[in-house]
């Protein structure tokens, strides 16, 4: 063989060596995954726990409250009955405390005088002293928005040299909370 043929064979050998190395790495990764797979361990543990629960139910059947027999008690196992307490018909015990936790959360309140649509040309032509015509009429109630949701309407008032708004119409507290949850 001449020197040119040796250099042509060398890249092929490198390709074969790198393929073998890749296969070895993949095989080691598969072995590692099989040894350290947390999902497989969790699923196996869950299966053992379910088998133990089933054996316990079969050994200690509870009578069916409707018929007095234990024949149907082990056919359906509801694990959620143990994990979740039954819901009560009245208000939750902690609901007042939970409501107190959110009472100091700030919200954005806007009073909307009116709206209009203008073109880019009109926007660029605006200068100091320009007047924009809005869709609201003089004397119409202003919209009061909380976080962008309409919750009330009112009229503009002046309080100690500052503008304010007197609420004339408001949605119910339940509707306000529902709008804030969206």
C-alpha positions, 0 to 999 in steps of 0.5 A, a space after each residue: 500500500 502506498 501512503 495515500 491508501 493509509 490515510 484513506 483507511 484511517 478515517 474509516 477506522 476512526 468512524 468505526 471506533 467512534 461508533 463502538 464508543 457511542 454504543 458503549 456509552 448508550 449501553 452504560 446509560 441504559 444500565 444506569 437508568 435501570 439501576 437508578 430509575 426513581 419512577 420504576 421504584 415508585 411504581 413498584 412500591 405503589 404496587 406493593 402498597 396496593 396489594 397490602 391494602 387489598 389484603 387488609 380489606 379482604 381480611 377485615 371487610 366492613 359491612 355495607 351500610 345499605 344492606 348490612 353485608 360485606 360482599 361489595 365493600 372490597 370490590 371498589 376501593 376509594 383511596 380518596 376517602 382517606 386522603 380528603 375529608 368530606 365537604 361540609 355544606 356550610 362555609 369553610 372554617 378557614 375561609 375568614 382567615 384565608 380572606 384576611 390574608 388577601 385583604 391587603 393585596 393592592 389592586 389597580 383602580 382606574 376611572 375611565 372618562 371615555 374612549 376614542 379611536 384615532 389614526 396614527 396620523 392623528 396621533 402624530 399630529 397631537 400637540 399641546 392644547 389638542 382636544 380629543 373627542 371621547 365617546 362618553 357624554 358630559 354628565 354620564 357616569 364614569 366607569 370604575 375598573 379594578 385590574 381592567 374589569 368594570 366593577 362600578 360606575 360613579 360621578 366625578 367630585 372634587 375633594 380638597 382640590 383633588 378629583 374623586 369619584 362618588 360611586 353611584 352603581 356597583 356590582 355585588 361583592 360576589 361578582 367583584 371577586 369572580 371578575 378578579 379571579 379571571 
